[in-house]
């Protein structure tokens, strides 16, 4: 029994009645006789026709969203992998879609190619094959799916729809085979349309290469390919599955998942081959709707959430999306999201190959506002599972069920997740078992829940928990010699290009980090020069030093105080750079997410040349930035745009430079900036910029702490509370009266952006003397923040964590 077992009262129902389970917000409150009439009658009919269920899955890729997972220590790494893939334990992912790396950014990072240059293949690069191996080890029946977002630039002279790409994908499949991985599904080019002839040629290439069992998914974009499938028999023969992205609407409530008739009449399985893109907790309601309604509305038989995990640092785009959060391998901290348990309500009670029962799926009472239900039966034609969601229901509903058509009339096990709850103990709870009378039973469902009624067993909820979060402390260093060849060095996260561990050149023994992309790639996002980042957003005053060697004319950089990395436009980075070229030209640069780069200082040192090692260093002390080349100060600049951030490497496009002996040592002085979250004493939630907005005037709020860059506040010696490096917490309109909104605004140095962090936990504005206040003593997500007369209340007390 569950933790609610002590609340259950049982008694014998009349012979003609059946057991009824009543669930309330707090759990099971009673098991009673069934009512004489139920609001909704549902027949679960095993004879009902329906499509074959293909699975509930998730995506690793479309950015480096899984990057830091491989760097986690044991046992935490194994625990996270169990929560993702182990049957009967956590999310129980049934399909894993992995990126076919192309050395280019594809949303939140770049993933390495197995063939950076034509003819040179390394099947051990990156971490996607490792992740697939880990998934297969836990669930041998998991299905694997490969898709490219970009490709190395040698392919087709920059044309993805080329014969080069066909060979490249075959090479990648061969690499998968070397890792004992059989790929079940293969796509084309993510969200970049389709080429009819290319897809036809892909089918013949796979067949002739020994991969006839691999099904092609087209076109990982919208439904438009269905029109060509219906009119072109050759394309129809080539495409095994039609996969569309966000068919219920992009980042929507997933309330309506209709599909055009051309798709439903094609005779092909229809998939939501990318969906979600939501916070690992905040997306649970949308997922609950979409998992059911994708089939009810559109006969979609697979749902793939983007991404599987948020294993990236919080300054990158979409830092909390997935079903789990794992952004701190140095501390081992991780968190399993509500999304995982909503997914489990389907994945733990089904398997690919089950059949949907169309006549036993629909909307409660015929009204989609009441919620939805889908029923599936097992291949044995006896076991079944019915998944019910009541996200939009306004009150309790009593449902009367009849199992027929050869389905089991044995015990029905009920599992439930209270999606509206913030307490993890309310997720994926085995509430009780119902013994039907004949084939009939009843269930009372509450609003905001997902329920699964099943005749199967073997489900479970993992109990492992990670340690508390903790910072990556300084000093930090890595000579890279302990990293395996072809891997990404510990904690380094590529944004563009591919920085891999390789044997050192230039006569140096040991291992170094080498930028492997020798030409501009076929991009998915806007092209930038190759760069990679590492570390904490809270690092403020420090020296970052590294050896560097140019292999050909170009430049190399060390980066410091790197903050937000943008996803759109010029894909810029908030950071400082020391750039040094082969000719000896050097500069200290300031870049931002708008793509603007300004030169703060510049000059010339002795030419670096090529194939010779040099040492580059940047020192930050308050607003003073000092550049050092080969132990001598090249120059300095004074700038306070960025107060703290990560370190990194960069090169010019196509420059295969090498780096060695990374060192970050702490400094002192200057603005003394320290970066942390600001947590409300009464709520336990973080001071948050809604939706990670960087728009001046955005009012701040309370939200679940998630490590995002929009929750990282740097206190400076000037009395500022900075976010994103260049925005300040601000009393709107220079207001000094209670009710003044607390907003973010570009830092100006004004008094309305100065704050005193007092020992009693209050944060007091200058010159108003008012306290930072959670309006109305609110503690929930979305509670807005203003200035109010100081009262000593818990809604005005804050902790720096």
Buried (B, 14 or more C-beta within 10 A) or exposed (E): EBEBEEEBEEEEBEEEBBBBBBBBEEBBBBBBBBEEEBBBEBBBBBEBEBBEBBBBBBBBBBBBBBBBBBBBEEEBBBBBBBBBBBBBBBBBBBBBBBBBBBBBBBBBBBBBBBBBBEEEBBBBBBBBBBBBBBBBEBBEEBBBBBBBBBBBBBBBEBEBBBEBBBBBBBBBBBBBBEBEBEBBBBBBBBBBEBBBEBBBBBBEBBEEBEBEEBBBBBBBBBBBBBEBBBEBEBBBEBBBBBBBBBBBBEBBBBBBBEBBEBBBEBEBBBBBBBBBBBBBBBBBBBBBBBBBBBBBBBBBBBBBBBBBBBBBBBBBBBBBBBBBBBBBBBBBBBBBBBBBBBBBBBBBBBBBEBBBBBBBBBBBBEEBEBBBBBBBBBEEBBBBBBBBBBBBBEEBBBBBBBBBBBBBBEEBBBBBBBBBBBEBEBBBBBBBBBEBBEBBBBBBBBBBBBBBBBBBEEBBBBEBEBEEBEBBEBEBEBBBEEBEEBBBBBBBBBBBBBBBBBEBBBEBEEBBBBBBBBBBBBBBBBBBBBBBBBBBBBBBBBBBBBBBBBBEEBBBBBBBBBBBBBBEEBBBBBBBBBBBBBBBBBBBBBBBBEBEBEEBBBEEBEEBEBEEBBBBBBBBBBBBBBBBBBEEEBBBBEBBBBBBBBBBBBBBBBBBBBBBBBBBBEBEEBBBBBBBBBBBBBBEBBBBBBEBBBEEEBBBBBBBBBBBBBBBBBBBEBBBBBBBBBBBBBBBEEBBEEEBBBBBBEBEEBBBBBBEBEEEBBBBBBEBEBBBBBBEBBBEBEBBBBBBEBEEBBBBBBEBE
